[in-house]
Amino acid sequence: MINPDESNEHAAALPAKVQSSVNSAKKTLRLFGSGPAKSDAAAAEPETESSSTPETAMLSGGNEPQDATPTRRKKIQDRRVLKPGFKTKVLNQLTEALGISKTEDLPKIFLAERVSPMKIGIADDLFARYPNARDRKVVKKALGVLVRSLTYSNAVIEEDRRYDLDLNPVYDETGEITEKSRADAQNNIKSALPDWSVSSLYRKVNSYSQPSSLSLWASNCAR
């Protein structure tokens, strides 16, 4: 191996061709003796930590990465909110029968998102506010359809007072919700549930004209 610190006297004693080779070797050793040189751009660039990945985070003791996608929860339907189609039909009937130009002009108690129990005699209040109603029978019919709905029954069971046209609670006798009113509301909801009792099945099976083994089975169970 050629020593880069070799004296010039030994180099001068060599032939010119060998001298040239020795000089090239010295230059090469000086260039690569301390390892590969960095470029100016690389030397000026500060060293930074490597980008963190979920795998490296777990290896370094970090928490497991969580999924950013939000979990969809099933929306629970409010028992005091009318179905859009049913509500639209009732409001349109009231609007036309009262002689109102727009549904948005109806009293607040009909436009609220959640159904509230109406005060006793609210039909008379409607006719007093709209004396030029076109068809009072249709108004009473629409109110009856609303009152007999399961949504209205739920409102009667949950609330303590009834409300007027402007959605204000009424504190006289017309705003009271009696125990009989709550019992009627509960019976209305109960009657809407399917009856799977044996006697009910017996009646349904025997409603058919053709007898069957199922009708015989239901008849024996009912005895």
C-alpha positions as CSV (number, residue, x, y, z in Angstrom):
1,M,0.0,0.0,0.0
2,I,1.3,3.4,-0.9
3,N,1.8,5.8,2.1
4,P,0.6,9.3,1.3
5,D,3.2,10.7,3.8
6,E,6.1,9.2,1.9
7,S,9.0,11.6,1.4
8,N,9.6,13.5,-1.8
9,E,13.1,12.2,-2.2
10,H,11.9,8.7,-2.8
11,A,9.4,9.9,-5.3
12,A,12.0,11.9,-7.2
13,A,14.2,8.8,-7.7
14,L,11.4,7.0,-9.6
15,P,11.0,7.2,-13.4
16,A,8.7,9.9,-14.7
17,K,5.9,7.5,-15.6
18,V,6.0,5.9,-12.2
19,Q,6.1,9.4,-10.7
20,S,2.9,10.3,-12.4
21,S,1.2,7.1,-11.1
22,V,2.4,7.9,-7.5
23,N,1.0,11.4,-7.7
24,S,-2.4,10.1,-8.9
25,A,-2.5,7.6,-6.1
26,K,-1.7,10.3,-3.5
27,K,-4.5,12.5,-4.9
28,T,-6.9,9.6,-4.7
29,L,-6.0,8.7,-1.1
30,R,-6.4,12.3,0.0
31,L,-9.8,12.5,-1.7
32,F,-11.2,9.3,-0.3
33,G,-9.2,8.9,2.9
34,S,-11.9,10.3,5.2
35,G,-14.8,8.7,3.4
36,P,-17.2,10.0,0.8
37,A,-17.6,13.8,0.9
38,K,-21.1,15.3,1.3
39,S,-22.4,17.7,-1.2
40,D,-23.0,21.3,-0.1
41,A,-26.8,20.9,-0.2
42,A,-26.7,17.7,1.9
43,A,-24.3,19.3,4.4
44,A,-26.5,22.3,4.8
45,E,-29.7,20.3,5.3
46,P,-30.4,19.6,9.0
47,E,-31.0,16.0,10.0
48,T,-34.6,15.3,10.9
49,E,-36.4,12.3,12.4
50,S,-38.0,9.8,10.2
51,S,-41.7,10.2,9.6
52,S,-43.7,8.3,12.1
53,T,-45.9,5.5,10.9
54,P,-48.5,3.4,12.8
55,E,-46.0,0.5,12.9
56,T,-43.1,2.6,14.3
57,A,-45.5,4.2,16.8
58,M,-46.5,0.8,18.1
59,L,-42.9,-0.4,18.3
60,S,-41.9,2.7,20.2
61,G,-44.5,2.2,22.8
62,G,-47.2,4.5,21.4
63,N,-50.9,3.9,21.4
64,E,-52.5,1.8,18.7
65,P,-53.7,4.0,15.9
66,Q,-57.5,4.5,15.9
67,D,-59.8,4.4,12.9
68,A,-60.7,7.9,11.9
69,T,-64.0,6.8,10.3
70,P,-66.9,7.7,12.7
71,T,-69.2,4.9,13.8
72,R,-72.7,5.2,12.5
73,R,-75.4,4.9,15.1
74,K,-78.9,4.0,14.4
75,K,-81.2,6.9,14.8
76,I,-83.9,6.4,17.4
77,Q,-87.2,7.7,16.2
78,D,-89.0,10.1,18.5
79,R,-92.4,8.7,19.5
80,R,-93.9,12.3,19.5
81,V,-92.9,13.1,15.9
82,L,-95.5,12.5,13.2
83,K,-94.5,10.8,10.1
84,P,-93.9,13.4,7.3
85,G,-96.6,12.1,5.0
86,F,-99.3,11.9,7.7
87,K,-98.4,15.3,9.1
88,T,-98.5,16.9,5.6
89,K,-101.9,15.4,4.9
90,V,-103.5,16.7,8.2
91,L,-101.9,20.2,7.8
92,N,-103.1,20.5,4.2
93,Q,-106.7,19.6,5.3
94,L,-106.6,22.2,8.0
95,T,-105.2,24.8,5.7
96,E,-107.8,24.3,3.1
97,A,-110.7,24.0,5.5
98,L,-109.8,27.1,7.5
99,G,-109.3,29.1,4.3
100,I,-105.6,29.9,4.9
101,S,-103.4,30.7,2.0
102,K,-100.3,28.9,3.3
103,T,-99.6,26.0,5.6
104,E,-97.0,28.1,7.4
105,D,-99.7,30.4,8.6
106,L,-101.3,27.7,10.8
107,P,-101.1,28.1,14.6
108,K,-97.8,27.1,16.2
109,I,-99.2,24.0,17.9
110,F,-99.7,22.3,14.5
111,L,-96.3,23.4,13.1
112,A,-94.2,22.2,16.0
113,E,-91.9,19.3,15.4
114,R,-93.1,17.4,18.4
115,V,-96.8,16.8,19.0
116,S,-98.3,18.4,22.2
117,P,-101.7,17.7,23.8
118,M,-104.3,20.2,22.8
119,K,-106.5,22.0,25.2
120,I,-110.1,21.0,25.6
121,G,-112.2,23.0,23.1
122,I,-109.4,23.9,20.8
123,A,-111.7,23.6,17.8
124,D,-113.8,26.6,19.2
125,D,-110.6,28.6,19.5
126,L,-109.8,27.8,15.9
127,F,-113.2,29.0,14.7
128,A,-112.9,32.1,16.8
129,R,-109.5,32.9,15.2
130,Y,-110.7,32.0,11.7
131,P,-114.4,33.0,11.6
132,N,-114.5,32.6,7.8
133,A,-113.5,28.9,7.8
134,R,-114.7,27.2,4.7
135,D,-115.6,23.8,6.1
136,R,-115.9,23.3,9.9
137,K,-116.7,19.6,9.5
138,V,-113.4,19.0,7.8
139,V,-111.6,20.9,10.5
140,K,-113.1,18.7,13.2
141,K,-112.4,15.6,11.2
142,A,-108.7,16.6,10.8
143,L,-108.4,17.3,14.5
144,G,-110.0,13.9,15.3
145,V,-107.5,12.1,13.0
146,L,-104.7,13.8,14.8
147,V,-106.0,13.1,18.3
148,R,-106.5,9.4,17.5
149,S,-102.9,9.0,16.3
150,L,-100.4,7.0,18.4
151,T,-98.1,10.0,18.4
152,Y,-100.7,12.1,20.1
153,S,-101.4,9.3,22.6
154,N,-97.7,9.3,23.5
155,A,-97.8,13.1,24.0
156,V,-100.8,12.7,26.4
157,I,-99.0,10.1,28.4
158,E,-95.8,12.1,28.7
159,E,-97.1,15.6,29.3
160,D,-98.6,17.2,32.5
161,R,-100.5,20.0,30.8
162,R,-102.4,20.7,27.6
163,Y,-101.4,23.6,25.2
164,D,-103.3,26.3,23.3
165,L,-103.0,27.3,19.7
166,D,-99.8,29.4,20.4
167,L,-98.2,26.4,22.2
168,N,-98.6,28.0,25.6
169,P,-99.4,25.6,28.5
170,V,-103.0,26.0,29.8
171,Y,-103.4,26.0,33.6
172,D,-107.2,26.0,33.9
173,E,-109.5,23.0,33.7
174,T,-109.2,22.9,29.9
175,G,-105.5,22.2,30.2
176,E,-105.7,19.4,32.7
177,I,-104.8,15.9,31.6
178,T,-106.9,13.5,33.7
179,E,-106.1,9.9,34.6
180,K,-108.9,8.8,32.2
181,S,-107.3,10.7,29.4
182,R,-104.0,8.8,30.0
183,A,-105.8,5.5,30.3
184,D,-107.6,6.1,27.0
185,A,-104.2,7.0,25.4
186,Q,-102.7,3.8,26.7
187,N,-105.6,1.7,25.4
188,N,-105.3,3.4,22.0
189,I,-101.6,2.3,21.9
190,K,-102.4,-1.2,23.1
191,S,-105.1,-1.7,20.6
192,A,-102.7,-0.9,17.8
193,L,-100.3,-3.7,18.8
194,P,-100.8,-7.1,17.1
195,D,-102.7,-9.7,19.2
196,W,-101.0,-13.1,19.1
197,S,-103.1,-14.7,21.8
198,V,-104.6,-18.2,21.1
199,S,-108.2,-16.8,21.1
200,S,-107.2,-14.2,18.5
201,L,-105.6,-16.8,16.3
202,Y,-108.7,-18.9,16.7
203,R,-110.9,-16.1,15.5
204,K,-108.6,-15.3,12.5
205,V,-108.3,-18.9,11.4
206,N,-112.1,-19.5,11.6
207,S,-112.7,-16.4,9.5
208,Y,-111.6,-18.4,6.5
209,S,-114.3,-20.4,4.6
210,Q,-112.2,-23.5,4.2
211,P,-111.4,-25.4,7.4
212,S,-107.8,-26.5,7.9
213,S,-105.7,-28.4,10.3
214,L,-104.6,-25.1,11.8
215,S,-108.2,-24.2,12.6
216,L,-108.6,-27.5,14.4
217,W,-105.3,-26.9,16.3
218,A,-106.5,-23.4,17.4
219,S,-109.9,-24.7,18.4
220,N,-108.3,-27.4,20.6
221,C,-106.0,-24.9,22.2
222,A,-108.9,-22.5,23.0
223,R,-110.8,-25.2,24.9
